[in-house]
Amino acid sequence: MKLINIGFGNMISADRLVAIVSPESAPIKRIIGEAKERGTLIDATHGRRTRAVIITDSDHIILTYLQSETVANRIEEENNDIDMLEDENE
């Protein structure tokens, strides 16, 4: 299982991630509101402005203060690190 740091020491499983989206559009704001009502919203912003919304395969919605590109880069770095370890073990 690969864990991705989404800020302030909070981690999510990369295997459960479906999408990383901007919180600005009306449909995403609606998804956030619905998740809040269902109790599946996880606010990992620590009071900062939400810059990215992470959608998981379990229908949990995670808010983070990191930008979408930053989260995506961290996932890519994690994948590169795993590839390098696999190459060393061959």
C-alpha positions in Angstrom: 0.0 0.0 0.0 1.4 3.4 -1.0 0.6 6.3 1.2 0.6 9.9 -0.1 1.2 12.9 2.2 -1.6 15.4 1.7 -0.3 17.9 4.2 0.1 18.3 8.0 1.2 14.7 8.3 -2.1 13.4 6.9 -1.8 10.4 4.6 -4.1 8.7 2.1 -3.8 5.5 0.3 -2.8 6.0 -3.3 -4.6 2.8 -4.3 -8.0 4.2 -3.1 -7.7 7.6 -5.0 -10.0 8.1 -7.9 -9.6 11.8 -8.7 -8.0 15.0 -7.6 -10.0 18.1 -8.7 -10.2 21.8 -8.1 -12.9 22.9 -5.6 -14.0 25.9 -7.7 -16.7 24.4 -9.9 -20.4 24.2 -9.0 -20.6 20.4 -9.4 -17.6 19.9 -7.0 -19.1 22.3 -4.5 -22.3 20.2 -4.7 -20.3 17.0 -4.1 -18.6 18.5 -1.1 -22.0 19.6 0.4 -23.5 16.1 -0.2 -20.5 14.5 1.4 -20.9 16.7 4.4 -24.5 15.7 4.8 -23.6 12.0 4.5 -20.7 12.3 6.9 -18.1 11.2 4.3 -16.3 14.5 4.1 -12.8 14.6 5.5 -11.3 18.1 6.0 -7.5 17.9 6.1 -7.0 21.7 5.5 -6.4 22.6 9.2 -8.4 25.7 8.7 -6.6 26.8 5.5 -8.2 27.4 2.1 -9.2 24.3 0.2 -7.1 24.1 -3.0 -7.8 20.5 -4.0 -10.5 17.9 -3.5 -9.6 14.2 -3.5 -12.3 11.7 -4.3 -11.8 8.1 -3.2 -13.3 4.8 -4.4 -15.2 4.6 -1.1 -17.0 7.8 -1.9 -15.1 9.8 0.8 -14.3 13.3 -0.2 -11.1 14.7 1.2 -10.3 18.4 1.3 -6.6 19.5 1.3 -4.8 22.8 1.2 -2.3 21.5 -1.3 -2.8 22.2 -4.9 -3.9 19.4 -7.2 -0.5 19.4 -9.0 1.4 19.1 -5.7 -0.6 16.0 -4.7 -0.2 14.5 -8.2 3.6 15.1 -8.1 3.8 13.4 -4.7 2.0 10.4 -6.2 4.4 10.4 -9.2 7.4 10.7 -6.9 6.2 7.7 -4.9 5.7 5.6 -8.1 9.2 6.6 -9.2 10.7 5.6 -5.9 9.0 2.2 -6.0 10.2 1.6 -9.6 13.8 2.4 -8.6 13.6 0.0 -5.7 12.3 -2.7 -8.0 15.1 -2.1 -10.5 17.7 -2.4 -7.7 16.2 -5.7 -6.6 16.4 -7.3 -10.0 
